[in-house]
Amino acid sequence: MKFLEAKDRALADILSRSRFRIDAFQREYRWQRKHIEALISDLATSFDKNYTYGDTISTYNNYDSYYMGPIVLCDDGKELSVVDGQQRLTSFTLLLIFLHHAQNNLLDQTLSIDLREHLYVKRGGKDTLILNVDSRKRAIEHLINNPNDIFRDIDDIENGEAQKNMHDRDESILNIIGRYEDITKLFPEHLMNEDRLPIFIEWLLHSVILVEIKAFSMESAYTIFETMNDRGLSLNPTEILKGYLLSMIDDDEKGEEMNVFWRDRIFEIKTQIGVDSDLDFFRNWLRSKYAETKRSTAKGSENLDFEQIGTQFNSWVKNNSSKMFLKRSDDFYYFIKSDFDFYSSVYVELFKRKGKVQERFENLYVTSFYTIADSLSYPLYLSPISKVDDEDAVARKIYIVDKFIDNYAVGRTFQGKSITQSSIRNYIYDLVKDIRNLEVEDLQYTLKNRLNEGWGDTPFFHMQQMNNWGFYHYFFARMLYHIRDSELDFQSLMRSKKQTSYVLIPIFTAEEIPKVLQDSLFYSYEYAVANFVLIRRYDLDAYNSLSIPDKSRFLLINGYLPEMQDYQNFDDILGLLAHRDRIITELVMQIWNF
């Protein structure tokens, strides 16, 4: 009788021919944007290190494999229960759904791969999802069959048959929809072409490897799970770094002083921010102040400062201590007592200010809803800050950097460019070095020039087209927040499952427009940003029942078009939208100061 089975398996082999159950007692799907971003960035980086122009599907076998770690399954003879690994398997399923649509839109059928066989398995003569969770079925199948409508129909999906008797909606559904939306925005642009995409898909399916640990009783499966996650005796990179730094202090009394201080500060970081936040702090701090080199884009290039700090910062510090001016015992002592103390304090305060509205730092909270990856933004925040800066200088530098990040992220999105970690990291890494320890005036001058290099007065185009629901929900939330002088809680303007929350809808649809206007001219207006608005969920039914001019008046009376207070001619649809487009352009200039 078998008790345990473990082997390496390619993603394609795991997500095919078997059906997985996720039991009700297991936790929800909880991955957030940062987890998806890290996964996509790691996959793209690993693929890019192997890819050379001219490669074909037949050559991907020579690429290095990418190991994703173990998953723990219980085999009861009918289907497999996922004991550990549902976050990764669900995320890979969402990525495969995205790639399924991407290749259908981009590739000739002869180059396409049937990815549905990694989404469905046949049982009882009909196709069922490989990840077989009843409450999530409707959302997953909607993504597979109607991905372009997913965000318009979110309420209908959330309130599906499986949810009718639940007081609280399944948080997994919201996260599934949110993470799929993230993938559509985060997937690297350079992979979206007919040369690379089919090779990437083949590589993903057959060279991404997971260790499948299969038990044949639930008791055995959980014993394995607990053993794998019992980290009580293991040392993480932070503890290894502490051991090295303290070992270089030859005064026992000073060493013990720093040992206690280090322990208390790491506890504070984890308490204020979260588990493993100490690892993120050291990566961000060391990159911001010490990293000089980065890996080139050439195939087979070695990791350098920025990459090495991201993977093994403890080893990097040991190998680069002289570059950090750590030579004598006192250097190591003051590195902890002064540098570590100062920058960790700034880091914790910065995180707290981004998490809620605080006087003088209100913008940090608002911009955190749409920004670049933390692994890029935090090194930028810390880079210009010096230990000799007083509290006012630190605050001004954080404000200037935050304004740059806000303008940069929003401006690139207006231009249809990606803000994924993989697409902008080299630019940000260079910028981290360029603004290191700059004074306030020099920092402002440098970052303003960088923005001017990217676009002229504004990257917002005349009749800008709506192509990113998640971003433009945020965009209109920023406009409402600006016009109403911050009288609203910004988070209440963002998409959520509450009946009082806001949804993004078109003001006019093609079906409502007289045929005389249904030409190429109106088409550009129909999908223009100016034809969209945020409205509360509970007003949708009333709004949809109105005639065209009454719709405009309804929006105005109920405060949904505060920027149009002086407009009167609601019968002139194109005139209304053209006028609103001009006002929105002016608001863009006010809010983002392009």
VEXLUM-97268 format. One line per 5 residues: number of its first residue (from 1); their letters; for each residue y, z, x of C-alpha. Coordinates in nm, 4 decimals, padded with zeros to 6 digits. Each point is the difference from the previous one (the first is absolute). Example, Ala and Ser with C-alpha at 12.3 -4.5 7.8 and 13.67 -1.06 7.14 Angstrom:
1> AS> -00.4500/00.7800/01.2300  00.3440/-00.0660/00.1370
END
This chain:
1> MKFLE> 00.0000/00.0000/00.0000  00.3437/-00.0979/00.1367  00.2753/00.2635/00.0053  00.2679/-00.1877/00.1915  00.0863/-00.3528/00.1099
6> AKDRA> 00.2945/-00.1047/00.2153  00.0986/-00.3422/00.1311  00.2970/-00.2226/00.0786  00.0797/-00.2402/-00.2813  00.2598/-00.2712/-00.0389
11> LADIL> 00.2427/00.0299/-00.2901  -00.1533/-00.3101/-00.1596  -00.3444/00.1610/00.0002  00.1228/00.3247/-00.1522  00.2029/-00.1656/-00.2756
16> SRSRF> -00.2753/-00.2279/-00.1297  -00.3228/00.0262/-00.1982  00.0421/00.3753/-00.0611  00.1951/00.1855/-00.2644  00.1857/00.3177/00.0905
21> RIDAF> 00.0623/00.2956/-00.2252  00.2884/00.2426/00.0499  -00.0909/00.3154/-00.1899  00.2491/00.1714/-00.2272  00.0059/00.3169/00.2099
26> QREYR> 00.1330/-00.1900/00.3015  00.3710/-00.0211/00.0703  00.2176/-00.2862/-00.1154  00.1002/-00.3040/00.2014  00.3019/00.1445/00.1796
31> WQRKH> 00.0924/-00.2335/00.2812  00.3742/-00.0505/00.0322  00.2062/-00.2810/00.1443  -00.0134/00.1451/00.3532  -00.3820/-00.0094/-00.0027
36> IEALI> -00.0125/-00.3630/-00.1149  00.2689/-00.0931/00.2507  -00.1927/00.1631/00.2845  -00.3221/-00.1772/-00.1029  00.1599/-00.3448/-00.0242
41> SDLAT> 00.1916/00.0517/00.3249  -00.3146/00.1058/00.1871  -00.2014/-00.2915/-00.1371  00.2718/-00.2540/00.0794  00.0522/00.1394/00.3501
46> SFDKN> -00.3731/-00.0096/00.0765  -00.0299/-00.3548/-00.1329  00.3092/-00.1225/00.1865  -00.1334/00.1325/00.3318  -00.2917/-00.2408/-00.0372
51> YTYGD> 00.1546/-00.3028/-00.1682  00.1114/-00.3016/00.2017  00.1655/-00.3049/-00.1502  -00.2681/-00.2610/-00.0665  -00.2729/00.2500/-00.0881
56> TISTY> -00.2192/-00.0865/-00.2979  -00.2346/00.1857/-00.2315  -00.2871/-00.0842/00.2328  00.1632/00.1888/00.2913  00.0755/00.3338/-00.1691
61> NNYDS> -00.3442/00.1280/00.1111  00.1510/00.0438/00.3458  00.2633/00.2424/-00.1314  -00.0243/00.3741/00.0550  -00.1248/00.2084/-00.2913
66> YYMGP> 00.2183/00.2548/-00.1742  -00.1665/00.3336/-00.0768  00.1088/00.1874/-00.3115  -00.2111/00.3129/00.0364  -00.2735/00.1387/-00.2280
71> IVLCD> -00.0553/00.0016/-00.3740  -00.2491/00.2355/-00.1622  -00.2131/-00.1236/-00.2902  -00.2643/00.1531/-00.2204  -00.2806/-00.2341/-00.1125
76> DGKEL> -00.1661/00.1182/-00.3208  -00.2050/-00.3180/-00.0348  00.2278/-00.1583/-00.2635  00.3402/-00.0326/00.1588  00.1868/00.1541/00.2894
81> SVVDG> 00.2351/00.2933/-00.0447  00.2932/00.0096/00.2421  00.0237/00.3539/00.1370  00.2520/-00.0795/00.2743  00.1852/-00.3299/00.0440
86> QQRLT> 00.1308/-00.0945/-00.3438  00.3610/-00.0177/00.1264  -00.0924/-00.2651/00.2568  -00.2389/-00.1921/-00.2247  00.2551/-00.0128/-00.2825
91> SFTLL> 00.2709/-00.1110/00.2418  -00.2194/-00.2730/00.1465  -00.0778/-00.1152/-00.3552  00.3721/-00.0330/-00.0714  00.0489/-00.1911/00.3251
96> LIFLH> -00.2838/-00.2387/-00.0894  00.1561/-00.0596/-00.3427  00.3280/-00.0883/00.1689  -00.1764/-00.2335/00.2444  -00.1935/-00.1573/-00.2887
101> HAQNN> 00.3288/-00.1086/-00.1580  00.1684/-00.0820/00.3310  -00.2665/-00.2476/00.1047  -00.0144/-00.1591/-00.3459  00.3752/-00.0631/00.0168
106> LLDQT> 00.0057/-00.1100/00.3625  -00.3285/-00.1536/00.1081  -00.2004/-00.3079/-00.0812  -00.3193/00.0917/-00.1871  -00.2080/-00.1081/00.2980
111> LSIDL> 00.1576/00.2826/00.2041  -00.0153/00.2654/-00.2713  -00.2601/00.2761/-00.0014  -00.1458/00.1352/-00.3225  00.1413/00.3507/00.0147
116> REHLY> -00.1074/00.0794/-00.3559  -00.3493/00.0676/00.1347  00.1545/00.2957/00.1838  00.1671/00.1234/-00.3183  -00.2777/-00.0502/-00.2558
121> VKRGG> -00.3764/00.0509/-00.0123  -00.2288/-00.1273/-00.2754  -00.1725/00.2718/-00.2039  -00.1818/-00.0519/-00.3297  00.0893/-00.3681/-00.0001
126> KDTLI> 00.3768/00.0544/00.0281  00.2518/00.0570/00.2731  00.1145/00.3575/00.0577  00.2410/00.1298/00.2595  -00.1535/00.1168/00.3263
131> LNVDS> 00.2259/00.3065/-00.0140  -00.1167/00.1071/-00.3417  00.2524/00.2464/-00.1496  00.0506/-00.0418/-00.3737  00.3523/00.1434/-00.0127
136> RKRAI> 00.1182/-00.2391/00.2710  -00.1819/-00.3122/-00.1160  00.2853/-00.1358/-00.2108  00.2559/00.0293/00.2801  -00.2286/-00.1514/00.2662
141> EHLIN> -00.1041/-00.2940/-00.2198  00.3618/-00.0605/-00.0994  00.0863/-00.0274/00.3696  -00.2841/-00.2467/00.0486  00.0802/-00.2158/-00.3028
146> NPNDI> 00.3741/00.0427/-00.0699  00.1701/00.1301/00.3164  00.3408/-00.1473/-00.0827  00.0256/00.2007/-00.3226  -00.1251/00.3321/00.1323
151> FRDID> 00.3386/00.1686/00.0209  00.1235/-00.1211/-00.3378  -00.3163/00.1274/-00.1671  -00.0295/00.3309/00.1784  00.0432/00.2067/-00.3165
156> DIENG> -00.2688/-00.1922/-00.1836  -00.2397/00.0416/00.2910  00.0689/00.3700/00.0429  -00.0606/00.0568/-00.3687  -00.3293/-00.1901/-00.0107
161> EAQKN> -00.3063/00.1035/-00.1965  -00.1149/00.2411/00.2678  00.3337/00.1845/-00.0180  00.0477/00.0410/-00.3756  -00.1185/00.3590/-00.0201
166> MHDRD> 00.1614/00.1160/00.3214  00.3249/00.1930/00.0054  00.0615/-00.1037/00.3602  -00.0441/-00.3529/00.1223  -00.2427/-00.0601/00.2843
171> ESILN> 00.2029/00.0335/00.3200  -00.2478/-00.2347/00.1682  00.1197/-00.2866/-00.2196  00.3628/00.0493/00.1007  -00.0991/00.0180/00.3660
176> IIGRY> -00.2259/-00.3056/-00.0256  00.2823/-00.2053/-00.1516  00.2523/00.1401/00.2459  -00.2164/-00.0668/00.3052  -00.0750/-00.3559/-00.1135
181> EDITK> 00.3728/-00.0562/-00.0323  00.0414/00.1431/00.3510  -00.2582/-00.2431/00.1361  00.1880/-00.2957/-00.1497  00.3090/00.1132/00.1900
186> LFPEH> -00.1605/00.1291/00.3201  -00.2516/-00.2714/00.0836  00.1297/-00.1761/00.3138  00.1732/-00.3318/-00.0588  -00.1390/-00.1554/00.3178
191> LMNED> -00.3544/00.0257/-00.1384  00.0936/-00.1820/-00.3211  -00.0693/-00.3539/00.1148  -00.2989/-00.2326/-00.0147  -00.0702/00.0400/00.3735
196> RLPIF> -00.0282/00.3782/00.0174  -00.0816/00.1218/-00.3506  -00.3600/-00.1314/-00.0265  -00.0822/00.1340/00.3475  00.1518/00.3388/-00.0861
201> IEWLL> -00.2055/00.0198/-00.3193  -00.3225/-00.0823/00.1862  00.0849/00.2528/00.2694  00.0834/00.2673/-00.2583  -00.3294/-00.0506/-00.1822
206> HSVIL> -00.2298/-00.0190/00.2994  00.1723/00.1778/00.2898  00.1437/00.3046/-00.1757  -00.2786/00.2521/00.0437  -00.0683/00.3268/-00.1789
211> VEIKA> -00.2743/00.2497/00.0775  -00.1988/00.0346/-00.3205  -00.1651/00.3414/-00.0237  -00.2386/00.0036/-00.2915  -00.1659/00.3159/-00.1339
216> FSMES> -00.2610/00.0086/-00.2746  00.1108/00.3160/-00.1761  00.3475/00.1260/-00.0896  -00.0677/00.3258/00.1835  -00.0727/-00.1844/00.3231
221> AYTIF> 00.3016/-00.2263/-00.0463  00.2394/00.2921/-00.0336  -00.1538/00.1798/00.2956  00.0771/-00.3065/00.2104  00.3501/-00.0242/-00.1454
226> ETMND> 00.0797/00.3640/00.0765  -00.1394/-00.0263/00.3520  00.2062/-00.3100/00.0762  00.3192/00.1614/-00.1302  -00.0448/00.3385/00.1628
231> RGLSL> 00.2593/-00.0274/00.2748  00.0348/00.3661/00.0761  -00.1034/-00.0294/00.3660  00.1448/-00.3410/00.0830  00.3317/-00.0513/00.1787
236> NPTEI> 00.2512/-00.2481/-00.1301  00.2491/-00.1805/00.2286  00.2695/00.2617/-00.0669  -00.2224/00.2796/00.1281  -00.1061/-00.2056/00.3010
241> LKGYL> 00.3661/-00.0689/00.0800  00.0824/00.3694/-00.0296  -00.2846/00.0863/00.2353  00.1291/-00.2452/00.2609  00.3639/00.1108/-00.0225
246> LSMID> -00.0838/00.3709/00.0139  -00.2367/-00.0533/00.2927  00.2920/-00.1345/00.2020  00.2050/00.3207/-00.0500  -00.0991/00.2288/00.2869
251> DDEKG> 00.1772/00.3098/-00.1362  -00.2468/00.1790/-00.2288  00.2711/00.1774/-00.1969  00.1892/-00.3246/-00.0655  -00.3270/-00.1730/-00.0831
256> EEMNV> -00.0885/00.2584/-00.2625  00.3549/-00.0133/-00.1414  -00.0306/-00.3768/-00.0461  -00.3517/00.0322/-00.1408  00.1286/00.2246/-00.2804
261> FWRDR> 00.3074/-00.2168/-00.0560  -00.2079/-00.3207/-00.0144  -00.2463/00.1512/-00.2451  00.2763/00.1209/-00.2337  00.1916/-00.3292/00.0096
266> IFEIK> -00.3081/-00.2145/-00.0665  -00.0827/00.2294/-00.2926  00.3544/-00.0530/-00.1328  -00.0276/-00.3787/00.0333  -00.3301/-00.0074/-00.1878
271> TQIGV> 00.1265/00.2408/-00.2657  00.3240/-00.1899/-00.0611  -00.1396/-00.3534/00.0233  -00.3791/-00.0021/-00.0302  -00.3356/-00.0147/00.1749
276> DSDLD> 00.0017/-00.2219/00.3122  00.3813/-00.0209/-00.0123  00.0044/00.1459/00.3504  -00.1741/-00.3156/00.1234  00.2638/-00.2190/-00.1668
281> FFRNW> 00.2774/00.2107/00.1506  -00.1213/-00.0418/00.3560  -00.0532/-00.3735/-00.0416  00.3482/-00.0445/-00.1463  00.1751/00.2295/00.2468
286> LRSKY> -00.1651/-00.1386/00.3137  00.0615/-00.3583/-00.1094  00.3627/00.0767/-00.0795  00.0863/00.1594/00.3349  -00.2435/-00.1298/00.2621
291> AETKR> -00.1813/-00.3246/-00.0893  00.1199/-00.3001/00.2006  -00.2685/-00.2659/-00.0199  -00.1932/-00.1661/-00.2812  -00.3007/-00.2289/-00.0166
296> STAKG> 00.0741/-00.3716/00.0115  -00.1191/-00.2320/-00.2728  -00.2327/-00.1907/00.2348  -00.3717/00.0172/-00.0724  -00.1751/00.2809/00.1855
301> SENLD> 00.3238/00.1822/00.0894  -00.0341/00.3649/00.0907  00.1577/00.2858/-00.1929  00.3117/00.1380/00.1675  00.2352/00.2930/-00.0669
306> FEQIG> 00.0690/-00.0481/-00.3701  -00.3638/-00.0735/-00.0859  -00.1505/00.2637/00.2317  00.2220/00.2708/-00.1469  -00.1180/-00.1075/-00.3441
311> TQFNS> -00.3673/00.0340/00.0907  -00.0240/00.2777/00.2643  00.3360/00.1629/00.0598  -00.1597/00.2940/00.1807  -00.1471/-00.2302/00.2664
316> WVKNN> 00.3224/-00.1974/00.0213  00.2045/00.3139/00.0782  -00.2432/00.1052/00.2711  00.0064/-00.3458/00.1583  00.3785/-00.0356/-00.0271
321> SSKMF> 00.1258/00.3514/00.0700  00.2109/-00.1126/00.2968  00.1741/-00.2604/-00.2200  00.0843/00.2885/-00.2336  00.1397/00.1998/00.2948
326> LKRSD> -00.2809/00.2537/-00.0255  -00.0814/00.1041/00.3568  00.0494/00.3723/00.0580  -00.1232/00.2945/-00.2034  00.3442/00.0629/-00.1508
331> DFYYF> 00.0238/-00.3635/-00.1114  -00.3018/00.0510/-00.2230  00.1289/00.3372/-00.1200  00.3382/-00.1399/-00.1093  -00.1600/-00.3132/-00.1398
336> IKSDF> -00.1632/00.2275/-00.2610  00.2724/00.2625/-00.0292  00.2899/-00.2448/-00.0228  -00.1022/-00.3613/-00.0690  -00.2958/00.0685/-00.2292
341> DFYSS> 00.1955/00.2718/-00.1818  00.3062/-00.2183/-00.0566  -00.1685/-00.3223/-00.1099  -00.2655/00.1641/-00.2147  00.2761/00.1906/-00.1830
346> VYVEL> 00.1935/-00.3227/-00.0600  -00.3206/-00.1700/-00.1150  -00.0866/00.2691/-00.2551  00.3551/00.0047/-00.1376  00.0055/-00.3787/-00.0194
351> FKRKG> -00.3239/-00.0037/-00.1953  00.1289/00.2631/-00.2425  00.3238/-00.1901/-00.0555  -00.1901/-00.3173/-00.0833  -00.2094/00.1928/-00.2525
356> KVQER> 00.2777/00.1243/-00.2274  00.3713/-00.0409/-00.0601  00.2095/00.2097/00.2377  00.3731/00.0079/00.0432  00.1189/-00.2483/00.2630
361> FENLY> -00.3515/-00.1492/00.0244  -00.0348/-00.1354/-00.3541  -00.0439/-00.3548/00.1269  -00.3074/00.0987/00.2030  -00.1796/00.0981/-00.3184
366> VTSFY> 00.0941/-00.3173/-00.1878  -00.0859/-00.2417/00.2809  -00.3394/00.1633/00.0549  -00.1266/-00.1732/-00.3155  00.0132/-00.3403/00.1717
371> TIADS> -00.0090/-00.0002/00.3765  -00.1893/-00.1039/00.3102  -00.3095/00.1825/00.1260  00.0458/00.3614/00.1124  -00.1516/-00.0941/00.3362
376> LSYPL> 00.3036/-00.2267/00.0514  00.2781/00.1842/-00.1823  -00.0452/00.3455/00.1552  00.0167/-00.1259/00.3619  00.3227/-00.1783/-00.1001
381> YLSPI> 00.1457/00.3184/-00.1496  -00.0879/00.2092/00.3061  00.0855/-00.2549/00.2703  00.3820/00.0395/00.0136  -00.0084/00.3782/-00.0470
386> SKVDD> 00.0564/00.2011/00.3151  -00.0471/00.3706/00.0672  00.3712/00.0303/00.0762  00.0936/-00.1259/-00.3481  00.1523/00.2573/-00.2314
391> EDAVA> -00.1012/00.0231/-00.3663  00.2705/-00.2418/-00.1119  -00.0969/-00.2654/00.2563  -00.3667/00.0248/-00.0974  00.0897/-00.0421/-00.3694
396> RKIYI> 00.2238/-00.3009/00.0693  -00.2641/-00.1714/00.2130  -00.2661/00.0519/-00.2662  00.2358/-00.1443/-00.2630  00.0788/-00.3081/00.2130
401> VDKFI> -00.3665/-00.0708/00.0755  -00.0962/00.0518/-00.3630  00.2713/-00.2428/-00.1111  -00.1341/-00.2568/00.2443  -00.3618/00.0443/-00.1156
406> DNYAV> 00.1093/-00.0260/-00.3636  00.2007/-00.3182/00.0583  -00.2675/-00.1508/00.2235  -00.2889/00.0626/-00.2423  00.1918/-00.1165/-00.3072
411> GRTFQ> 00.1548/-00.2979/00.1794  -00.3344/-00.1314/00.1263  -00.1465/00.0381/-00.3473  00.2848/-00.1999/-00.1516  -00.0842/-00.2744/00.2486
416> GKSIT> -00.3679/00.0080/-00.0951  -00.0992/00.1440/00.3383  -00.2549/00.2724/00.0547  00.0787/00.3568/00.1067  -00.3600/00.0810/00.0892
421> QSSIR> -00.0699/00.2022/00.3110  -00.1765/-00.2914/00.1670  00.2804/-00.2489/-00.0711  00.2967/00.2052/00.1255  -00.1420/00.2515/00.2498
426> NYIYD> 00.0975/-00.1949/00.3141  00.3562/-00.0343/-00.1266  00.0164/00.3720/-00.0841  -00.1625/00.1061/00.3284  00.2684/-00.1910/00.1922
431> LVKDI> 00.2689/00.1537/-00.2188  -00.1360/00.3505/00.0632  00.0615/-00.0562/00.3711  00.3414/-00.1590/-00.0517  00.1476/00.2909/-00.1989
436> RNLEV> -00.1569/00.2807/00.2020  00.2520/00.2833/00.0563  00.2999/-00.2098/-00.1122  00.3206/00.1718/-00.1068  00.0994/-00.0262/-00.3662
441> EDLQY> 00.2547/-00.2819/00.0429  -00.2313/-00.2045/00.2243  -00.2877/00.0509/-00.2402  00.2031/-00.1245/-00.2951  00.1243/-00.3024/00.1952
446> TLKNR> -00.3492/-00.0939/00.1226  -00.1717/00.0262/-00.3372  00.2792/-00.1816/-00.1832  -00.0288/-00.2880/00.2461  -00.3758/-00.0124/-00.0501
451> LNEGW> 00.0472/-00.0402/-00.3743  00.2638/-00.2688/00.0494  -00.2473/-00.1918/00.2170  -00.2461/-00.0129/-00.2896  00.2318/-00.1310/-00.2721
456> GDTPF> 00.3636/-00.0666/-00.0806  00.1918/00.1803/-00.2713  -00.3091/00.0598/-00.2110  -00.3631/-00.1143/-00.0128  00.0148/00.0137/-00.3807
461> FHMQQ> -00.0042/-00.3601/-00.1246  00.1782/-00.1510/-00.2994  -00.2497/00.0160/-00.2888  -00.2433/00.1944/00.2166  -00.3510/-00.0528/-00.1368
466> MNNWG> -00.2209/00.2887/-00.1159  -00.3155/00.0033/00.2120  -00.0738/00.3662/00.0653  -00.0260/00.2311/-00.3004  -00.0308/00.3210/00.1966
471> FYHYF> 00.3043/-00.0669/00.2158  00.2229/-00.1201/-00.2822  -00.0821/00.3048/-00.2095  00.1345/00.2009/00.2929  00.2940/-00.2417/00.0335
476> FARML> 00.1137/00.0506/-00.3604  -00.0571/00.3749/00.0312  00.2411/-00.0010/00.2946  00.2578/-00.1898/-00.2056  -00.0224/00.2413/-00.2948
481> YHIRD> 00.0171/00.2960/00.2367  00.3082/-00.1462/00.1699  00.1878/-00.0948/-00.3168  -00.0651/00.3314/-00.1717  00.1214/00.1850/00.3075
486> SELDF> -00.3328/00.1693/00.0708  -00.0042/00.1874/-00.3312  -00.3715/-00.0828/-00.0378  -00.2972/00.1306/00.1918  -00.0919/-00.3071/00.2031
491> QSLMR> -00.3725/00.0621/-00.0317  00.0327/-00.0148/-00.3796  00.1129/-00.3619/00.0348  -00.3126/-00.1028/00.1875  -00.3191/-00.1226/-00.1623
496> SKKQT> -00.2287/00.2747/-00.1278  -00.2425/00.0653/-00.2828  00.2452/00.2064/-00.2109  00.1163/-00.1353/-00.3333  00.3575/00.0767/00.1034
501> SYVLI> -00.0275/-00.2022/00.3209  00.1457/-00.3444/00.0647  -00.1782/-00.3357/00.0077  00.1295/-00.3312/00.1343  00.0162/-00.2800/-00.2563
506> PIFTA> 00.1667/-00.3422/-00.0380  00.3066/00.0031/-00.2233  -00.0901/-00.3406/-00.1442  -00.3322/-00.1838/00.0073  -00.0648/-00.3745/-00.0172
511> EEIPK> -00.1444/00.0368/-00.3518  00.3323/00.1330/-00.1289  00.2181/-00.2735/00.1432  00.1001/-00.3013/-00.2144  -00.1680/-00.3190/00.1164
516> VLQDS> 00.3342/-00.1482/00.0986  00.0149/00.2592/00.2792  -00.3625/-00.0236/00.1080  00.0629/-00.2202/00.2986  -00.0038/00.0401/00.3746
521> LFYSY> 00.3329/00.1798/-00.0189  -00.1303/00.2781/-00.2205  -00.3180/00.0281/00.2048  00.2095/00.1158/00.2946  00.1720/00.2492/-00.2300
526> EYAVA> -00.3212/00.1197/-00.1638  -00.1396/00.1344/00.3273  00.3334/00.1011/00.1488  00.0541/00.3660/00.0853  00.2980/-00.0090/-00.2385
531> NFVLI> -00.2425/-00.0530/-00.2904  -00.1792/00.3316/00.0565  00.0856/00.3526/-00.0994  -00.1403/00.3524/00.0005  -00.0656/00.1455/-00.3457
536> RRYDL> -00.1727/00.3178/-00.1128  -00.3552/-00.0427/-00.1251  00.0782/00.1546/-00.3384  00.2666/-00.2666/-00.0667  -00.2267/-00.2988/00.0662
541> DAYNS> -00.1230/-00.0520/-00.3556  00.3488/00.0173/-00.1475  00.1341/-00.2342/00.2644  -00.2721/-00.2628/-00.0395  00.0630/-00.0237/-00.3749
546> LSIPD> 00.3660/-00.1031/00.0414  00.1642/-00.3427/00.0002  00.1554/-00.1409/00.3166  00.3627/00.1171/-00.0433  -00.1165/00.3341/-00.1416
551> KSRFL> -00.2163/00.0554/00.3067  00.3038/-00.0221/00.2273  00.1979/00.2381/-00.2197  -00.2939/00.2431/-00.0161  -00.0183/00.0115/00.3798
556> LINGY> 00.3731/00.0547/00.0283  00.0241/00.2688/-00.2700  -00.2925/00.1957/00.1446  00.1356/-00.0004/00.3540  -00.2444/-00.2469/00.1506
561> LPEMQ> 00.2739/-00.2465/00.1016  00.2835/00.2290/00.1150  00.1253/-00.2717/00.2348  00.0696/-00.2286/-00.3019  00.2308/00.2277/-00.1989
566> DYQNF> 00.2794/-00.2574/-00.0199  -00.2170/-00.2993/-00.0938  00.0203/-00.1235/-00.3613  -00.1601/-00.3438/-00.0420  -00.3633/00.1013/-00.0606
571> DDILG> -00.0888/-00.3317/-00.1665  00.0524/-00.1918/00.3243  -00.3247/00.0824/00.1791  00.0610/-00.1976/00.3169  00.3595/00.1190/00.0188
576> LLAHR> -00.1120/00.3605/-00.0346  -00.2590/-00.0325/00.2751  00.2381/-00.1866/00.2312  00.2630/00.2724/-00.0500  -00.2556/00.2736/00.0653
581> DRIIT> -00.1187/-00.1792/00.3135  00.3542/00.0180/00.1411  00.0302/00.3686/-00.0859  -00.3385/00.0799/00.1566  00.1059/-00.1783/00.3195
586> ELVMQ> 00.3128/00.2179/00.0135  -00.2090/00.3137/-00.0568  -00.2366/-00.1007/00.2788  00.2996/-00.0155/00.2344  00.1169/00.3432/-00.1152
591> IWNF> -00.3353/00.1774/00.0212  -00.1345/-00.1497/00.3215  00.3290/-00.0972/00.1723  -00.1415/-00.3197/00.1436
END
